[in-house]
Amino acid sequence: MTDEPHAIGWSAATGEFAFCVHSGGADCERCELRTPGASAVEALEVGEDCQRPITRRALRARLDAGGFAIRDGDWAFGGALVLVVETRQGREDADGMRRGILRVGARLRREDAAVGWLAPLTRCWTDAGQTRCAPDLHVDAIAPAANGETVAVLAHSFAGEFTDGYHVTLHDARALAAFAYNAEGLAQLKAGQFARAAGLFKRVSTLDPKAWKGPYNLACAHARAREPDAARGALEEAIRRGGDAVRRKLPADPDLENIRAEPWFSGL
C-alpha cells in the first residue's frame, strides 16, 4: 500500500508544485516537483529500495528551501468562477472492471451554469496485450499557485493492493476560465440569449488569443442576432487564427445561416 501524500503544495519562492508519498510495500519515499510550462519532472527519492536515492538531509533541505505548502488563497478567476470536479466510471477493461474517469472544469458561480470541462483523465496500462484500468480515480488536492495563475490537481488512482498511483496536472488559469465562459456562452446561444452569448465569447477570445473557437462562436452569436458587420469581423479574426479549419465550417454551420447571403461571405 502507499501512504497518503504529504508535503503537498506550491513554493512561493520557486514557483514549483511538489508532493511526496511513501510506499508501504518498500522502503522508498518519493517526491516529485513540477514547474508550470516545463515537461520535465524532478524526482527525489529517499530509502534503501529506491533506484536513485539521495540522503534524507538533502531531501529535507530541498523541501525546506522551497517552503512548499497549500496556502489560503484563490486562483486568478476565483471571484467569478468556481472549480468543479467530477468522478465517474467508463467502459470495462479486459478484467471487466469499469475504468475510473476524472474530469476537472470550471463554471460561473451559479448552480445552473454550464461547466467547461478539460479533457478527462483515466489511468490505464497494457498487461500481456490487454488493457487494464484503475477503477478508482479521485482528487486528493486542488491547489492554486501563489500567484493564482496555475491550478494544480493531484489525482490518486487505485486498482488493488500496491497499485496506488499519484498524478499531477497543472492547468493554466486563463485556459480554465476560457473553457468555463465558452461553455456558458454555448448554453446562452442555444437558449437564444445572443447578447449574453456574445459577451461571454468575447471573454473567451481575450483569454485565449491564439485559439479560433472564441471569435468563431462570437461570429455565430452575432449572426443569430442578425448583426452581419459584427459577425464579419469576428469571422475574419477566427480565420486569421484558425485558417482552413475555420473555412471548412462556414458552408454548413446553421448558426451562420443569417449571414451566408452577405456579399462578403463567399470571399472568406
Summary of the structure (lengths in Angstrom):
residues: 268
radius of gyration: 23.0
end to end distance: 59.7
largest distance: 74.6
contacts: 853
relative contact order: 0.11
helix: 31%
strand: 32%
